[in-house]
Amino acid sequence: MSNKAVFLDRDGVINVDHAYVHKAEDFEFIDGVFDACLAFQNMGYRLIVVTNQSGIGRGYYSEAQFAELSEWMKAQFAAHGVQLDAIYYCPHHPTKGQGDYGVDCDCRKPEPGMLQQGIEVFDLDPSQCIMVGDKHGDMLAAKSCGIGTKVLVRSGQEFAEQALADADLVCDSLAEVPALIKA
C-alpha cells in the first residue's frame, strides 16, 4: 500500500464548521469534498481524518455520538467511491474539559499526536504526506511531524501572518487542493 497520506481536519475542511457538529442532520459537506478526496485516492494517497473534538470533553456530546456520526460520514464517502482509512480524534481540552477530558494532552492539535499515530499505524513517509486544515494549529502539528506539504484552507476565515507563513499552500477549500498538488 501507499506510504503517503492526506491528513484532513474535519470541521471547516470536510464539513461546514457549525460549532460542535455531532448529528448527521447538522453535518453539511463542503462543496467538492468527495471529488477532491477521490482525486487524492487516485493519486495513491491514503485519507486520514485528524480532528479536535473538545465538544466531547466539554460534555456537549458523547464519544458514542461522535463514533455514530463518524460511521455515517464514512458511509457518505464510500457512497462516492472514497475510502477513509482512519479517523483519529482528540476529545480533550486543557481548561474546559470535564473530568478525565480536562488534560493537556499530546493529541490535541497543535500537538502532533494524531498525525504521529497515523504515520506509525500506516508506516507513512511524512515527507510525502499532506495536511489540509483550516487553523494554524493544523499547520503546527504537521510542521512538527515533518509533513511535506501543509495546506491552509480559508473556509471564509482570515488568518494571522504566522499561520500563512507556516502553510506551504493557501486556498479557499479542499476542492482546490488536488490541482495545486499536481502542479
C-alpha positions as CSV (number, residue, x, y, z in Angstrom):
1,M,0.0,0.0,0.0
2,S,0.9,3.6,-0.2
3,N,3.3,5.2,2.2
4,K,1.7,8.6,1.7
5,A,-1.5,10.1,3.1
6,V,-3.6,13.3,3.1
7,F,-4.4,14.2,6.7
8,L,-7.7,16.1,6.7
9,D,-9.0,18.2,9.5
10,R,-12.8,17.7,9.7
11,D,-14.7,20.9,10.7
12,G,-14.0,23.6,8.2
13,V,-12.3,21.3,5.7
14,I,-14.7,18.4,5.2
15,N,-17.9,20.0,6.6
16,V,-19.1,23.5,7.3
17,D,-18.0,24.4,10.9
18,H,-21.3,25.0,12.7
19,A,-19.5,24.5,16.0
20,Y,-19.7,21.2,17.8
21,V,-21.3,19.3,15.0
22,H,-22.3,15.8,16.3
23,K,-25.5,14.9,14.4
24,A,-25.9,13.8,10.8
25,E,-28.7,16.3,10.3
26,D,-26.3,19.1,11.2
27,F,-23.4,17.9,9.1
28,E,-23.1,19.9,5.9
29,F,-20.4,18.7,3.5
30,I,-18.3,21.5,1.8
31,D,-18.7,21.5,-2.0
32,G,-16.2,19.5,-3.8
33,V,-15.0,17.4,-0.9
34,F,-15.8,14.0,-2.4
35,D,-14.3,14.8,-5.8
36,A,-11.1,16.1,-4.1
37,C,-10.8,13.0,-1.9
38,L,-11.4,10.7,-4.9
39,A,-8.6,12.6,-6.7
40,F,-6.2,12.1,-3.8
41,Q,-7.1,8.4,-3.6
42,N,-6.5,8.1,-7.3
43,M,-3.1,9.7,-6.8
44,G,-2.2,7.0,-4.3
45,Y,-2.8,8.8,-1.1
46,R,-4.4,7.3,2.0
47,L,-7.1,9.5,3.6
48,I,-6.9,10.1,7.3
49,V,-9.1,12.4,9.3
50,V,-7.5,14.1,12.3
51,T,-10.0,16.2,14.3
52,N,-10.0,18.0,17.7
53,Q,-13.4,17.2,19.3
54,S,-13.4,19.1,22.5
55,G,-17.2,19.1,22.5
56,I,-16.8,15.5,23.9
57,G,-14.7,16.8,26.8
58,R,-16.9,19.7,27.4
59,G,-19.9,17.4,27.8
60,Y,-21.8,18.6,24.7
61,Y,-21.9,15.1,23.1
62,S,-20.5,11.7,23.9
63,E,-17.8,9.6,22.3
64,A,-20.6,7.2,21.2
65,Q,-22.4,10.1,19.4
66,F,-19.1,11.0,17.7
67,A,-18.5,7.4,16.6
68,E,-22.0,7.2,15.2
69,L,-21.5,10.4,13.2
70,S,-18.1,9.2,12.0
71,E,-19.6,5.9,10.7
72,W,-22.3,7.9,8.9
73,M,-19.6,10.2,7.4
74,K,-17.5,7.2,6.3
75,A,-20.6,5.8,4.6
76,Q,-21.2,9.0,2.7
77,F,-17.6,8.9,1.5
78,A,-18.0,5.3,0.5
79,A,-21.1,6.1,-1.5
80,H,-18.9,8.4,-3.6
81,G,-16.2,5.7,-4.1
82,V,-13.9,7.2,-1.4
83,Q,-12.4,5.2,1.4
84,L,-11.4,6.9,4.6
85,D,-8.5,4.9,6.0
86,A,-8.8,6.2,9.6
87,I,-10.4,8.8,11.8
88,Y,-8.4,10.0,14.8
89,Y,-9.9,12.4,17.2
90,C,-8.9,14.2,20.4
91,P,-11.7,14.6,23.0
92,H,-9.6,16.7,25.4
93,H,-9.4,20.3,26.3
94,P,-6.8,21.5,28.8
95,T,-9.1,24.1,30.6
96,K,-12.7,23.3,29.5
97,G,-12.6,19.5,29.5
98,Q,-14.6,17.8,32.3
99,G,-13.2,15.0,34.4
100,D,-10.7,12.8,32.6
101,Y,-11.1,15.0,29.5
102,G,-9.6,18.1,31.2
103,V,-6.0,17.3,30.3
104,D,-3.2,18.9,28.4
105,C,-2.6,16.0,26.1
106,D,-0.3,15.3,23.1
107,C,-3.1,14.6,20.7
108,R,-4.9,17.9,20.6
109,K,-3.7,19.9,17.7
110,P,-1.3,21.9,17.6
111,E,0.3,18.8,19.3
112,P,1.2,16.2,16.7
113,G,-0.2,13.0,18.4
114,M,-3.0,12.2,16.0
115,L,-0.7,12.7,12.9
116,Q,2.1,10.6,14.6
117,Q,-0.4,7.8,15.2
118,G,-1.4,7.7,11.5
119,I,2.3,7.8,10.5
120,E,3.1,4.8,12.7
121,V,0.0,2.8,12.0
122,F,0.2,3.1,8.2
123,D,4.0,3.3,8.0
124,L,3.9,6.6,6.2
125,D,6.7,8.7,4.9
126,P,5.9,12.2,6.5
127,S,7.8,14.0,3.7
128,Q,5.3,12.5,1.2
129,C,2.2,13.4,3.2
130,I,-0.1,16.4,3.0
131,M,-2.0,18.1,5.9
132,V,-5.1,20.1,5.0
133,G,-6.5,22.2,7.8
134,D,-8.3,25.5,8.5
135,K,-6.4,26.5,11.6
136,H,-2.9,27.5,12.5
137,G,-2.8,24.5,14.9
138,D,-3.2,22.2,12.0
139,M,-0.1,23.7,10.3
140,L,1.9,23.5,13.5
141,A,1.0,19.8,14.1
142,A,2.0,19.0,10.6
143,K,5.2,21.0,10.8
144,S,6.3,19.2,14.0
145,C,5.8,15.8,12.2
146,G,7.8,16.8,9.1
147,I,4.7,16.6,6.9
148,G,5.9,17.5,3.4
149,T,3.0,19.8,2.3
150,K,0.9,21.9,4.6
151,V,-2.3,23.4,3.1
152,L,-4.3,26.0,4.9
153,V,-7.9,26.4,3.6
154,R,-9.6,29.7,4.3
155,S,-13.2,28.4,4.7
156,G,-14.2,32.0,4.9
157,Q,-11.7,32.9,7.6
158,E,-8.9,35.4,7.9
159,F,-5.6,34.3,9.3
160,A,-2.7,35.9,11.1
161,E,0.6,36.3,9.2
162,Q,2.2,33.4,11.1
163,A,-0.5,31.0,10.1
164,L,0.0,31.9,6.5
165,A,3.8,31.7,6.8
166,D,3.6,28.2,8.3
167,A,1.5,26.9,5.4
168,D,3.0,25.8,2.1
169,L,-0.2,26.5,0.2
170,V,-3.3,28.6,1.0
171,C,-6.6,28.2,-0.9
172,D,-10.3,28.6,-0.4
173,S,-11.4,25.0,0.0
174,L,-10.3,21.4,-0.2
175,A,-11.8,21.2,-3.7
176,E,-8.8,23.3,-5.0
177,V,-6.1,21.2,-3.4
178,P,-5.7,18.2,-5.8
179,A,-5.0,20.6,-8.7
180,L,-2.4,22.5,-6.6
181,I,-0.7,19.2,-5.6
182,K,-0.4,18.1,-9.3
183,A,1.1,21.4,-10.4
